[in-house]
Amino acid sequence: MAKTNCPITRADFEANAQPVEITINGIPMVADPKSFSTGSLGWYLNGKQSIKVGDKSVSVQIGMNLTIVGSKELPTE
């Protein structure tokens, strides 16, 4: 399978990436732009939320990465 080339630079991401709104169980949350320790670029969201299971509410831990495909291979500037 061929690698996907990332169409932006690290500088483009840092200058222009905006927070992304994610809705989980009807509740809006915000994923912030992040440069991951792996070298990839994307957005990160963490938090806690309550979700109903039957008639009971359970607390869940949320950890979400949105990673730009191919960004890990971008040259460091």
CNS distance restraints for C-alpha pairs under 8 A (distance, minus, plus):
assign (resid   3 and name CA) (resid  70 and name CA) 7.14 0.50 0.50
assign (resid   4 and name CA) (resid  69 and name CA) 6.57 0.50 0.50
assign (resid   4 and name CA) (resid  70 and name CA) 5.39 0.50 0.50
assign (resid   5 and name CA) (resid  69 and name CA) 7.63 0.50 0.50
assign (resid   5 and name CA) (resid  70 and name CA) 5.29 0.50 0.50
assign (resid   5 and name CA) (resid  71 and name CA) 7.73 0.50 0.50
assign (resid   6 and name CA) (resid  68 and name CA) 7.41 0.50 0.50
assign (resid   6 and name CA) (resid  69 and name CA) 6.49 0.50 0.50
assign (resid   6 and name CA) (resid  70 and name CA) 4.83 0.50 0.50
assign (resid   6 and name CA) (resid  71 and name CA) 5.49 0.50 0.50
assign (resid   6 and name CA) (resid  74 and name CA) 7.33 0.50 0.50
assign (resid   8 and name CA) (resid  12 and name CA) 5.97 0.50 0.50
assign (resid   8 and name CA) (resid  13 and name CA) 6.89 0.50 0.50
assign (resid   9 and name CA) (resid  13 and name CA) 6.38 0.50 0.50
assign (resid   9 and name CA) (resid  74 and name CA) 6.83 0.50 0.50
assign (resid  10 and name CA) (resid  14 and name CA) 6.16 0.50 0.50
assign (resid  10 and name CA) (resid  41 and name CA) 7.77 0.50 0.50
assign (resid  10 and name CA) (resid  74 and name CA) 7.07 0.50 0.50
assign (resid  10 and name CA) (resid  75 and name CA) 7.86 0.50 0.50
assign (resid  10 and name CA) (resid  76 and name CA) 7.23 0.50 0.50
assign (resid  10 and name CA) (resid  77 and name CA) 7.36 0.50 0.50
assign (resid  11 and name CA) (resid  15 and name CA) 6.02 0.50 0.50
assign (resid  11 and name CA) (resid  77 and name CA) 7.71 0.50 0.50
assign (resid  12 and name CA) (resid  16 and name CA) 5.87 0.50 0.50
assign (resid  12 and name CA) (resid  17 and name CA) 7.72 0.50 0.50
assign (resid  13 and name CA) (resid  17 and name CA) 5.11 0.50 0.50
assign (resid  13 and name CA) (resid  41 and name CA) 7.72 0.50 0.50
assign (resid  17 and name CA) (resid  33 and name CA) 6.17 0.50 0.50
assign (resid  18 and name CA) (resid  32 and name CA) 7.22 0.50 0.50
assign (resid  18 and name CA) (resid  33 and name CA) 6.45 0.50 0.50
assign (resid  19 and name CA) (resid  30 and name CA) 6.26 0.50 0.50
assign (resid  19 and name CA) (resid  31 and name CA) 5.55 0.50 0.50
assign (resid  19 and name CA) (resid  32 and name CA) 4.58 0.50 0.50
assign (resid  19 and name CA) (resid  33 and name CA) 5.88 0.50 0.50
assign (resid  19 and name CA) (resid  43 and name CA) 7.46 0.50 0.50
assign (resid  20 and name CA) (resid  30 and name CA) 5.62 0.50 0.50
assign (resid  20 and name CA) (resid  31 and name CA) 5.10 0.50 0.50
assign (resid  20 and name CA) (resid  32 and name CA) 6.58 0.50 0.50
assign (resid  20 and name CA) (resid  43 and name CA) 7.47 0.50 0.50
assign (resid  21 and name CA) (resid  28 and name CA) 6.41 0.50 0.50
assign (resid  21 and name CA) (resid  29 and name CA) 5.68 0.50 0.50
assign (resid  21 and name CA) (resid  30 and name CA) 4.59 0.50 0.50
assign (resid  21 and name CA) (resid  31 and name CA) 6.29 0.50 0.50
assign (resid  22 and name CA) (resid  28 and name CA) 5.68 0.50 0.50
assign (resid  22 and name CA) (resid  29 and name CA) 5.18 0.50 0.50
assign (resid  22 and name CA) (resid  30 and name CA) 5.91 0.50 0.50
assign (resid  22 and name CA) (resid  31 and name CA) 6.93 0.50 0.50
assign (resid  23 and name CA) (resid  27 and name CA) 5.27 0.50 0.50
assign (resid  23 and name CA) (resid  28 and name CA) 4.25 0.50 0.50
assign (resid  23 and name CA) (resid  29 and name CA) 5.91 0.50 0.50
assign (resid  24 and name CA) (resid  28 and name CA) 6.43 0.50 0.50
assign (resid  24 and name CA) (resid  29 and name CA) 7.30 0.50 0.50
assign (resid  25 and name CA) (resid  51 and name CA) 7.12 0.50 0.50
assign (resid  29 and name CA) (resid  45 and name CA) 7.88 0.50 0.50
assign (resid  30 and name CA) (resid  45 and name CA) 6.61 0.50 0.50
assign (resid  31 and name CA) (resid  43 and name CA) 5.50 0.50 0.50
assign (resid  31 and name CA) (resid  44 and name CA) 4.98 0.50 0.50
assign (resid  31 and name CA) (resid  45 and name CA) 4.42 0.50 0.50
assign (resid  31 and name CA) (resid  46 and name CA) 7.88 0.50 0.50
assign (resid  32 and name CA) (resid  43 and name CA) 5.16 0.50 0.50
assign (resid  32 and name CA) (resid  44 and name CA) 5.48 0.50 0.50
assign (resid  32 and name CA) (resid  45 and name CA) 6.62 0.50 0.50
assign (resid  33 and name CA) (resid  41 and name CA) 7.80 0.50 0.50
assign (resid  33 and name CA) (resid  42 and name CA) 5.74 0.50 0.50
assign (resid  33 and name CA) (resid  43 and name CA) 4.29 0.50 0.50
assign (resid  33 and name CA) (resid  44 and name CA) 6.52 0.50 0.50
assign (resid  34 and name CA) (resid  41 and name CA) 6.05 0.50 0.50
assign (resid  34 and name CA) (resid  42 and name CA) 5.44 0.50 0.50
assign (resid  34 and name CA) (resid  43 and name CA) 5.16 0.50 0.50
assign (resid  34 and name CA) (resid  44 and name CA) 6.31 0.50 0.50
assign (resid  35 and name CA) (resid  39 and name CA) 6.59 0.50 0.50
assign (resid  35 and name CA) (resid  40 and name CA) 6.12 0.50 0.50
assign (resid  35 and name CA) (resid  41 and name CA) 4.69 0.50 0.50
assign (resid  35 and name CA) (resid  42 and name CA) 6.52 0.50 0.50
assign (resid  36 and name CA) (resid  40 and name CA) 5.35 0.50 0.50
assign (resid  36 and name CA) (resid  41 and name CA) 6.01 0.50 0.50
assign (resid  36 and name CA) (resid  42 and name CA) 7.54 0.50 0.50
assign (resid  38 and name CA) (resid  72 and name CA) 7.06 0.50 0.50
assign (resid  39 and name CA) (resid  71 and name CA) 7.48 0.50 0.50
assign (resid  39 and name CA) (resid  72 and name CA) 4.89 0.50 0.50
assign (resid  39 and name CA) (resid  73 and name CA) 7.76 0.50 0.50
assign (resid  40 and name CA) (resid  67 and name CA) 6.70 0.50 0.50
assign (resid  40 and name CA) (resid  68 and name CA) 7.03 0.50 0.50
assign (resid  40 and name CA) (resid  70 and name CA) 7.77 0.50 0.50
assign (resid  40 and name CA) (resid  71 and name CA) 5.03 0.50 0.50
assign (resid  40 and name CA) (resid  72 and name CA) 4.01 0.50 0.50
assign (resid  40 and name CA) (resid  73 and name CA) 7.72 0.50 0.50
assign (resid  41 and name CA) (resid  67 and name CA) 5.94 0.50 0.50
assign (resid  41 and name CA) (resid  68 and name CA) 5.77 0.50 0.50
assign (resid  41 and name CA) (resid  71 and name CA) 5.69 0.50 0.50
assign (resid  41 and name CA) (resid  72 and name CA) 6.93 0.50 0.50
assign (resid  42 and name CA) (resid  65 and name CA) 7.17 0.50 0.50
assign (resid  42 and name CA) (resid  66 and name CA) 5.32 0.50 0.50
assign (resid  42 and name CA) (resid  67 and name CA) 4.40 0.50 0.50
assign (resid  42 and name CA) (resid  68 and name CA) 5.34 0.50 0.50
assign (resid  43 and name CA) (resid  65 and name CA) 5.87 0.50 0.50
assign (resid  43 and name CA) (resid  66 and name CA) 4.98 0.50 0.50
assign (resid  43 and name CA) (resid  67 and name CA) 6.57 0.50 0.50
assign (resid  44 and name CA) (resid  63 and name CA) 7.64 0.50 0.50
assign (resid  44 and name CA) (resid  64 and name CA) 5.76 0.50 0.50
assign (resid  44 and name CA) (resid  65 and name CA) 4.78 0.50 0.50
assign (resid  44 and name CA) (resid  66 and name CA) 6.38 0.50 0.50
assign (resid  45 and name CA) (resid  62 and name CA) 7.37 0.50 0.50
assign (resid  45 and name CA) (resid  63 and name CA) 5.85 0.50 0.50
assign (resid  45 and name CA) (resid  64 and name CA) 5.10 0.50 0.50
assign (resid  45 and name CA) (resid  65 and name CA) 6.63 0.50 0.50
assign (resid  46 and name CA) (resid  61 and name CA) 7.54 0.50 0.50
assign (resid  46 and name CA) (resid  62 and name CA) 5.10 0.50 0.50
assign (resid  46 and name CA) (resid  63 and name CA) 4.50 0.50 0.50
assign (resid  46 and name CA) (resid  64 and name CA) 6.34 0.50 0.50
assign (resid  47 and name CA) (resid  61 and name CA) 6.03 0.50 0.50
assign (resid  47 and name CA) (resid  62 and name CA) 5.11 0.50 0.50
assign (resid  47 and name CA) (resid  63 and name CA) 6.89 0.50 0.50
assign (resid  48 and name CA) (resid  59 and name CA) 6.77 0.50 0.50
assign (resid  48 and name CA) (resid  60 and name CA) 5.59 0.50 0.50
assign (resid  48 and name CA) (resid  61 and name CA) 4.64 0.50 0.50
assign (resid  48 and name CA) (resid  62 and name CA) 5.67 0.50 0.50
assign (resid  49 and name CA) (resid  59 and name CA) 5.71 0.50 0.50
assign (resid  49 and name CA) (resid  60 and name CA) 5.39 0.50 0.50
assign (resid  49 and name CA) (resid  61 and name CA) 6.69 0.50 0.50
assign (resid  49 and name CA) (resid  62 and name CA) 7.32 0.50 0.50
assign (resid  50 and name CA) (resid  57 and name CA) 6.06 0.50 0.50
assign (resid  50 and name CA) (resid  58 and name CA) 5.42 0.50 0.50
assign (resid  50 and name CA) (resid  59 and name CA) 4.46 0.50 0.50
assign (resid  50 and name CA) (resid  60 and name CA) 6.08 0.50 0.50
assign (resid  51 and name CA) (resid  57 and name CA) 5.47 0.50 0.50
assign (resid  51 and name CA) (resid  58 and name CA) 5.38 0.50 0.50
assign (resid  51 and name CA) (resid  59 and name CA) 6.43 0.50 0.50
assign (resid  51 and name CA) (resid  60 and name CA) 7.15 0.50 0.50
assign (resid  52 and name CA) (resid  56 and name CA) 5.52 0.50 0.50
assign (resid  52 and name CA) (resid  57 and name CA) 4.25 0.50 0.50
assign (resid  52 and name CA) (resid  58 and name CA) 6.13 0.50 0.50
assign (resid  53 and name CA) (resid  57 and name CA) 6.01 0.50 0.50
assign (resid  53 and name CA) (resid  58 and name CA) 6.94 0.50 0.50
assign (resid  67 and name CA) (resid  71 and name CA) 7.86 0.50 0.50
assign (resid  70 and name CA) (resid  74 and name CA) 7.31 0.50 0.50
